[in-house]
Amino acid sequence: MGGYFKRVPSSYQPSRNTSAPPRCSAEPTVRRSQRAAAHTRGPSPRAHAALLRRINDPRPSEVSMRDSPARAAEFSLGAHTYRVPAALHATNRATVTALFVAALRARDVPAEPAGVILLQGGEQLERHDTDHEPLFRQESFFHYLFGVREAGCYAAISLPDGRATLFVPQPGREYEVVCGKFPSPAEFVQTYGVDEAVALEGLVPWLAERLARSDAARVHVLAGTNSDSGANFAPPVLPAPADDTRAAVLARFDGSALLLHCVADARAHKSAHEVSLMRYTYALSSAAHVAVMRAARPGMMEYQLEALFLHHTYTHGGARLPSYTPICASGPNGAVLHYGHAGRPNARQIGAGDMLLLDMGCEYACYASDITNSFPASGRFTPDQRIVYEAVLAAQLAVVGAMRPGVEWPRMHRLAERTMLAKLAAAGLVAGDLDEMLEHDIGAVFMPHGLGHLIGIDTHDVGGYLPGHPPRSNRPGLRRLRTARTLEEGMVITVEPGLYFVDALLDEALAEPARARFLVREQLARFRGTGGVRIEDGVLVTADGALSLAACPRSVDEVEAVMAGGEWPPTVDRVPELRRTWHRLAPDGASMVPGCVPAVSCA
């Protein structure tokens, strides 16, 4: 689900002890600080993009890794799940190292970059004042660069050569009795394909030795503000003891925001490895959505649809966690943008005349998917349901068809608004000149969220608002966008137009003569209480356009056929404008391969 509104993971709890050793499981630490970033200069956005294109070639596993241990290591949960190569994270490290070294040279000329990048992984948390440990999920920046699943670790990237070192706790016998044997440093090297691993107690001496090699050497850490969430980073907390060596290392910390901006920009551009992994999460989520559509019936509870989705993605694909709290909204609940939270827990019984809005995605190896399907509980669209659905579908097709490198994302938001308003005008729900409607922000009355967001390791991924890129707009609707960037090849961004009938927004607009003149009150009245429609796919920006990573029923014919028991994928693609690629897991689990393409290879 896009928009400005922040989606908070249901299991998040503030950390009470950021230096505790790992136990069996934990939540990621969210580190916040109010310290302002000191330096942000680096390469221009154009130079940044050019460097990213050079690094992320079609064979990223071969970039500076011909003899790397990352070539052999991988993550998998069994024969029917995707095998994620450690080379994915080695590629990410190579990308970040190249970007950051270039940024340092641009900022500190003539000094040669020296020192290390240091990251602290997620820490063990407990729920409130209990000893209950929510399932651990690694801190996203740490996972992006290293893919480590264990809590309580640190990691360093040496500059300028990019050598990767993990620093791992050794919790001892008590941990082994309760949670099983904790991996040794040698096992960390083998599992994650890094160059070396050192016991955590050796972190400070290791840093001190690296810093002693050059007076210009610094410990570069993540600092600054995540522009999407508004959260600020604090520097890593070095382990005890608090002696002179530790103090000397802390004095060499570089607390500028430069590293954050480089990593965030790298995360906004997906490598071939990352795209392949996201094809898997999207294929798995698409299949689960289709299974839920087939099972949905009036009289069921909303949470039963959520349970079916979670069961399918875990059973058939090893996705233990959803990317976010599932939204299973029926009837009027479809107008609640982030329905499904603890206060509104997908607990309504589905009515025969309801539209369903299901926004759910799975996560595998910490990479997300995000799909929204809307369909009638009865299996057949009523005339009014079809008006709203086809208006939203027309907006999605128009946007995906217009997306390509060089296109400004706010223009796509306006295109979606214009397309939907034109359809509403044809149906008699609004009236007047389309340009005037947009000038008076009538689109925001019906779509009070942004068109979409970057997605990757996080559902609402980083990189939306960085130095050198367009700032956030103050206009209604546009200010809800999570990015205003110009699209670039390799970005994955959700396209999720929606039309909702929210009483508070309709009443507010009807009370203002300047906006009320565009709204046909009598016609809108029959849509109040019906909720809304959203259609959402993850879309990859390619060199010549864009393509959908999802493969869900989209046209009215496709939706009704699937709900009636029709085959999926279909024999005829009713919406080729989406460029759905119908990928499936290869027999060896090592890649995603194009499946049967409707009306082309399935004839």
N, C-alpha and C positions, 0 to 999 in steps of 0.2 A: 504494500500500500504506500503510495507516495504522499507528498505534501510536506508542509512545514512541521506538522505535529510530530513530536518525538514518541517513538514506540519503545517502552522500557521493558526489557526482558522480565518475565514474571518471576524468575528466581533470583533476581539481583538483590543483594543486601550489602550495605556498606561494610567495609573491612574494619575489624576490631583489632587486628594484630598483623601488620604488614611484614613482620619479620619471622613469623612462626614457620617451623619446618613443615613440609607437606605431610598430609595424612592420606586417607584413601581417595578422597575426591574434594573438589573445591570449586568455587566460583572465581572468575577472573577479577583481579583487583582493578577498581576504577580509581585512577590517581588524579587528583585535582590540585591545582595551585593557582594563585592569583598573580604570579610573577609575570610581568610583561616580557615579550620576546625582544631581544636586544638587536639582533641582526637578521634581516630577511633577504638581502640581496643575493642574487645568483644569476644563472643564465636566463636569457629572455624566454618567454613561453614558446616562441618559435624555435629557438635553439634546443630547448627542452624536448619538444615534440620530435625534432629531427634526431636527437640522440636516442630517444625511445624507439623510433623506427629502426635505427641501425642495430640496436641491441635485440629487440624482439623480432628476430627473423623467423622464417617458417620452421626452423629446426633449433629451438632455443636450448634443447638439451646438449647441443654441441658447442655452445658459447663458453669458452674457457673452462670446459669440464671434461676434456677427452680422457684425462687420467684421474678424474675426481671419484671418490668413494660414493658420491651421490648417484652415480650412474647405475649402481646395483641395488641400492636401498629403495624400499617402497612401502606403502601402507595399503592394506586391504582387509576386509572383514569376511573373506570367504570367496569361493569359486564364482558365486553369482553377483559379486560386487566389483566395483571399479578399483583397479590397482593404481594408486596414486604414486608416481615416482618421486623420490626425494629430489630428483633433478628439477622439479617444479620450483622448490624453494631455493635451490642453488641458482637457478635462473633469476629468481627474484633478487637474490643477494647480488648477483652480478649486475643487474639493472640498477639497483640502488647504489652500489659502489661507484659505478660509472657516473651516474647523475650527481652524486654527492661530491665526488672528487672534482668534477667539472664545476660545480657550484662553489666549492672552496677555492679553486684556482681563480674563478671570476671575482670572488670577494676578497681574497687575501694575496693577490698577485703582489710581489713575485714569490711568495713563500710556497714551498712544495708541501702538499697535504701530508700530514703525518699523524700518528696516533691511532685511535680505535673508535669504532662505533660501539656503544654499550647499550644493551636493552635488558630490562628486567621482565621476566615472564609473569604470568598470573600466579596469584597466591591462594592458598587454602582459605576459604571462608566458612563460617558457620551461620546457621539461620538464627537471627536475633540473639537471644541469650541462651540458646540451647547448644548441644553438641552435634546436632543434625548437620550433615554435610551435603549440600546440594551438589548434583553432578558437576564436576569440574569441566569448564570449557576454556581453552587457552585464550589469553589476551591476543587480540587480533593482529597487531603489528608484529608481535613475537612469532605468532603462527605463520604469518606471511613470509617471514624471512627464514624460519627454521623448522616449522612443522612439528614442534615438540608437543607431545600430549601430556607430559607430566607437569605437576605444579612445582613452584619453588625454584625454578632454574633461572640462570642468567646466560647471556650470550654476547660475544664480541665479534666484530668484523674488523680485521686489521686493514689499515690504510697505508699505501694505496693498492695493495695486492689482493685484497678481498678474502684473505684466509679466515675461515670460520672456526670459532672455538666456543664450546658449551661449558658452562660451570654448573655442576649438578650436586644436589644435596646427597648425603649418604645417611639416611635416617636411622639405620641400625636394626637391632634385633626386634624391638617392640613393634616397629612398623611391619617387619617381615612376618611376625606371628599374626598380626591382625589383617594386613592387606596384601601379603605376599612379598616376595623378594623384590627390592627396588633395583633397577638396572645399575650396573657398574659403569664407570666412565667409558671403558672399552665397548660395552654394549651400546651406549649412546652413540658412539662413533659409527658402529655397524648399523644401527637402526635408522639414524637420521642423515648419514652420509656427510658429516662435517669433517673438518680436517683433524680436529683433536677435541678431547673432552677432559676436563680437570675437575677434581673435587672442589666444591664450593668454597671451602676454607682457603683454597689457593687463589681466589679471585683477586684480592687486594695486592698480594705480592706479584701476581702476573701483570696487573695493570701498572704497578710501580716500575717493573722491569721494562715494559714497553715505553713508558714515559721517559725513562732515563736515557733512551736512545737519541732523543732530540729535544732541544729546548722549545721547539715549535710544536711538539706533539701535544695533543689534547684528547680528552675523553669526550666524545660527541654523544649527546643524549637527546631523546625526544623531549621537546619543550614547546610550549605555545598552546594554542586552542584548536580543538577539533571543531571546524566550522560547521559541521553538520549537527553534532550533539550539543555544542557549547561547552563541553567539558575541557578542562585544562590538564596538562600533564605536569607531574612533579618528577624530578630526576630519580634514577634508581637509588634505592636505599642500600648502601654497601653493608655487608655483614660485619659483625663485631670481630675483633675488639676495636674500640675507638682509640687507636694509638696514633703516633706521629705519622706512620706510613699511610694510614687511612686518611688522615687530615691532608697530607701532601697530595694524595690522589684526588680528593674532593676539590682541592684548590685548582686543579687543572681541568675541571669540568667546563665544557663549552655549552652554555645554556641558551643559545640562540634558537630560533624557530626554523633555521635553515634545514636541518635534518628532517624534521616533521614534514616540511613542505615537499622535500624531495621524495620521501617515502609515500606520502599521500598522492603525489602526482603519478608515481610509478604504479600504485594500486589502482589508479583510475584507468590504466591501460593494461589489458589482459594479454599475457603471453599465450602461445599456442597450447602449452600445457594447461593453463588455467581455463581457456575456452573449452578444451576437451573435458575437463572435470565438471565445468558448469553445464555442458551438454548432458552429462550424466545426471546431475541433480535436477535439471529441467525435464529430462525424459522420465525420470522416476516420479517426479511430482505430477507431470502431465498424466501418466498412467493412473496414478492414485486419484486424481480429479475425475477421470473418466469412470473409474470404478465407483466413486461416490455418486456421480450423476446417475449411473445405472441403478444404484440402490435407493436413491432418495425417493420418498413417498410422503404424501400428506399423512399426518398423524405421528410421524417420527419426531423425536426431539432433536434440536439443533446439535447438541453435543454428540449424538450418535453419528452424525456425519463427520464431525471432528475425529471421533474415535476410529472410524473406518479409514480416514486418510492417514492417520498416524500408524495404524496397523499395517496398511499397505506399504508405506515407504520404509518401515523398519523390517517387515517380514521379507519383502521382495528386493530390498536394496541396501539394507544395513544402515539406514539413516535413523539414528537413535533420537535425534533432536529435530524439532521443527526450526525453521529459520527465525521464527517470531511466533507470538501467541496467535493461534488460528482464529480467524473470523468466520463464523458460520451463522450468517444473519438471514432471517426469514421475515417476510412482510415488512412492517414498519422499521424493524431493526436494521434493514439495509441502508437507512439514512444515517446511521451512527457510524462514523468513519472508522473508528477503532473499537468497534463492538467486539466482545469476546473476552474482555479483561475480567478481573476477579469480581468487580461489581456488576458486570453484565455478562455472565459466564456461559453464553451459548445455551441457554436453558429454556427457550420458548418452544412450544409445540408447533409444528409446521402445519399451516392451514392449506386447504385445497386450492385456494385462489392466490396463494402467495408467490411472489418472485423470491428466489434464493440468491444470495450474494455470498460466495464462498471464496475467501482470500486466504490461501494456505500455501506453504512451501516447505520443503525439507532441506536439511543441511547435511552434507557429507564431507568429512575431512575439513570441517569448518567453512566450506564454501556453500553459499546460499542459493536458493531459488525463490521466486516470488511470482505467484500466478493467482489471478482472480477470474472465476467463472460466474456468470449470472444466468439463471435459467428458471423456467416456471416449474413449480412443484408438481403440477398436473401433467407435465410432459408436453403440453401444447401451449403456445403463446396465445393470449387473448389479443384482440386488436390494439388495445392501449399498451399492453406489455411489449408488443412488437414495435410500436412507435418509439418507445424509449430505447429498447435494445438496439434497433437498427440505427438510431441516431448516434449511439455510443460506438457501435461497430464502424460506422462510416468515419467517425473521427479517428479511430485507431488505424484504419486502412489508409486514410489520408496522411497521417503522421508518418507511419512506417514507409509509405511510398515516397515521402519527401525527405527522409533522413539520409544523410551522406556526410562525409567529412566537409567541414567548412560551414555547416548550417548552425545557426544560433539556436540554442534550446528554447529560450523564451518565444521565439517565432513559432516553434512547434506547439507550444502551449496555446498561443493565440490561434493557430490553425485549428486545433482541436475545439476551442471555444466557438470559432466561426462556423465550423462544420456542424456542430450540434445545434447551435442556435438556428441555422438555416433549416435543419430538419424539424425543429420545434415550430418554427414559423410556418412551414408547409403543413404541419398538423394543426395549426391554429392556436397553439399555446402561448406564443409570443407574436408580436407584430411590430413592424417598423423597419427602419434602415439598419442593416447589419453593422455598418461602420459606426453608426451612432450607438447601437447596443454595446459594442465593444468599448467605445469611448466612455460609456456610463457603467462599465464593468458588470453587465448583466450576466456574462458567462460565469462570474464568481458566485452568483446567486444559486446556480445549479451545480457548479463544480468548485467547491470551496477548498480544494487541495491542489497541489502541483501536479503536472502531467506525469512526472516520473522522477526517478532518482538513480544514481549510480548504484550498482550492486556488485558484490564480489564476496569477500570474506564476511562482511557485514551486509545485512539486508539494505540498510541505508549506509552505503559505503562512503569513505572519505574522498576528498579531492574536489568537492563541489564548489567551494569558494576559497581560492588560493590567491596569493599575490600575483599580479599580472593578468588576472582573469576578471571578467565582469562581476561587479558587486551585486548584491541582492536588490531587487526592485522594491519600491514601496507601494506599488499598485495592488489593489485587491486581486486575489488569484495568483498573480505573478510573484507576489512576495512569499507565497507558500512553496515556490520552487526550491528544491534542495540543491540545485545548481543552475547557473546561468551561462555555463561554458559553451564554447563553440565545439561541436562534435568533432572527434578525431577517430581515425581508424583504431580499432582495438578496444574502444570503450564498450561496456555492456551497461545499458540503461533501461529501466522499465518504461513501458508505454502503457499508461493506465487511465484513459479518459473515463469519466463517470458523470452520470446525471442523477441527482438526488432531489427529493422533495422534502426539504427540511422546513418545518413550520416556522422556526425562528427567523430563518433567512428570508422566506417568502413574506412573512408579516412585516419584517423590517423594510424590504424593498417596496411593498405595496403601500407603506405609510409615507414614502417619499415620492412626491409627484414627478420628480425628474426621472425616476426609474420606473414608477408604477405605470407610466404611459406605454411601456413596452410589454407589460405583462397582461395576459387575458385572464382576468380573475376567475370568470365563470368556468372556463375550460380547465384551468389549473386546479380548481377545487376538487375535481374527481380523482386527481392523482395524489392528493394529500393522504398520508397514511399508508401509501403503497411502498415506501422505502426508496430504493434506488437501484441503479444498474452500474456496475463497473466491469470493464474487461481489461485484463492486464497480462502482458507477456514481457519476458526479458528479451531485449533486442540487441544484437551485436552489430556495431557499426563496422562495415566493410569498406574496402577501397572504392567500391562503386555504388554503395547504397547501404542497405541494412537487411538483416534477416532475423526471424524469430527463433529463439532457442526452444520455445515451448511448442507443443503439438496437441492442443486441445480443440474440441469442437468450437467453431466460431460463428459460422453463418447460422441463420434460423433453421435451415434444412439440416445442417450437421447436428445441431443441438437436439432437435426433435427426433432425428433418426437414432442417435445414440441412446436417448432416453426410452425409445421404443425397442431397444435391443439390437440395433443395427451394428454392423462391424466398424471397428476402428483400429488402425487407420482406414479411411474410406477408400473406395476405388476411384473416386473423383474428388479432387481438391477444389472446394467451392470458393476458397479465398486464396488464390495463388499470390495475391499481392503481399501476403505475409512472408513469403519465401520460407515456409516451414521446411525443415530438412529431414525430419523423421529419423533422427539418429537412434541407434540401438547399441547396446554393449557388445563388443566383439567377443567371440567365444573364449578367448584367453583372458578377458577382463582388462587388457592393457590399453584399450583405446575405444573410442566411440566411432562407429562406422555408419555411413548413410544407409537407412533402411529402405523399404520399398516406397517409391515416390508415387503417390496416387496419380492416375491418368497418364503416367509416363512408363514406369517399369512394372506396374502391377497389372497391366492389361492382359 
